[in-house]
């Protein structure tokens, strides 16, 4: 069981890194992939009973959701 839990944490970190890389390329999907990674990381922290990390992950979820909404409101360059 420990191997599966550690694999979950590794997969969550990989999703966060891919999401950050995609945001750097100006892709909205990067925010969604990063958010999925943060949610999995929250689940991992809850499984291992690390409550300070759970609190930090909840803050990061708020940041990701806020940035997704801000990105959607951003006007495109070709609009009049």
Secondary structure, DSSP 8 states (H G I E B T S, - for coil): -HHHHHHHHHHHHHHHHHHHHHHHTT-THHHHHHHHHHHHHHHHHHHTT-HHHHHHHHHHHHHHHHHHHHHHHS--TT--
